[in-house]
Every structure is written in structure tokens, then in C-alpha cells.
Amino acid sequence: MPRYYLHIQNGIGDVRDEEGVDLSGIPDARERAIEGIRSIVAEEARDGRIDLTGAIVISNATGETLLAVPFHEAFDLRLDG
């Protein structure tokens, strides 16, 4: 299985994933990124702030960017009544 690195880029700063995770492919890496985004935003929501301007950038072992998952793609936002 290939190793993917999920780097966080948000208003707090950039956090590089130095360990990575073995996953079956990019769809699984995207799903892992979505789970991570939801966890980050849930923690922020406890403090009364939600910032969806970040992204998780998925790269391979050579550092090549394969996909960026913006935070807002992890949610179905409904703002009307």
C-alpha cells in the first residue's frame, strides 16, 4: 500500500505530517482528510469559532502534492431556516 501524508493548512498555521499513513489509494486518503477536517472543526466549534478557510494537502512519499481537500468540502452547510 502506498503511504500518504496529510498536511494541515489553516488559520493557525501549517502542520506537516511527518509520519504518513498507508492507505489503498487517493479516495481513501481523501476520506481520511475529511475525517481529520471534521475533527479539527469540531474542536474549534467548542471554542465558538469555525474557520473553513483551511485545507488538508495530501502528498506522496516524494512530497508531490496529489490532492488538496478544502475544509468546506467536509460539510454540507445550511444557513437558511
C-alpha positions in Angstrom: 0.0 0.0 0.0 1.2 3.5 -0.8 2.0 6.0 2.0 0.2 9.3 2.0 1.0 12.4 4.1 -1.9 14.7 5.1 -0.6 18.2 5.8 -2.9 20.7 7.6 -3.0 24.3 6.3 -5.3 26.6 8.3 -5.6 29.9 10.1 -3.4 28.5 12.9 -0.6 27.7 10.6 0.8 24.8 8.6 1.3 21.4 10.3 3.3 18.8 8.3 2.5 15.2 8.6 5.9 13.6 9.1 4.7 10.0 9.7 2.1 9.5 7.0 -0.4 6.6 6.7 -0.6 3.6 4.5 -3.9 3.7 2.5 -5.2 1.8 -0.5 -5.4 4.9 -2.7 -6.3 8.5 -3.1 -10.1 8.0 -2.4 -9.2 6.5 1.0 -6.7 9.4 1.6 -9.4 11.9 0.8 -11.8 10.2 3.2 -9.1 10.3 5.9 -8.6 14.0 5.2 -12.4 14.6 5.5 -12.4 12.8 8.9 -9.5 15.0 10.0 -11.1 18.2 8.9 -14.3 17.3 10.8 -12.3 16.6 14.0 -10.4 19.9 13.7 -13.5 21.9 13.1 -15.4 20.2 16.0 -12.6 21.2 18.3 -12.8 24.8 17.1 -16.6 24.8 17.5 -16.2 24.1 21.2 -14.5 27.5 21.4 -17.2 29.2 19.4 -15.2 29.6 16.2 -15.5 27.8 12.9 -12.9 28.5 10.2 -13.4 26.7 7.0 -10.7 28.5 5.0 -8.0 25.8 5.5 -7.2 22.6 3.6 -5.6 19.3 4.1 -3.0 18.7 1.4 -2.3 15.1 0.5 1.2 14.2 -0.8 3.1 11.1 -1.6 6.4 9.9 -0.1 8.4 12.1 -2.6 6.5 15.2 -1.4 4.4 15.6 -4.6 1.0 17.1 -3.9 -1.7 14.7 -5.1 -4.8 16.5 -3.8 -5.9 19.4 -1.6 -9.1 19.0 0.3 -10.6 22.3 1.4 -12.2 22.3 4.8 -15.5 23.5 3.4 -15.8 20.3 1.3 -16.1 18.2 4.5 -19.5 19.8 5.3 -23.0 20.3 3.9 -23.6 23.8 5.2 -27.2 25.1 5.5 -27.6 28.6 6.6 -31.3 29.3 5.8 -34.2 28.4 8.1 
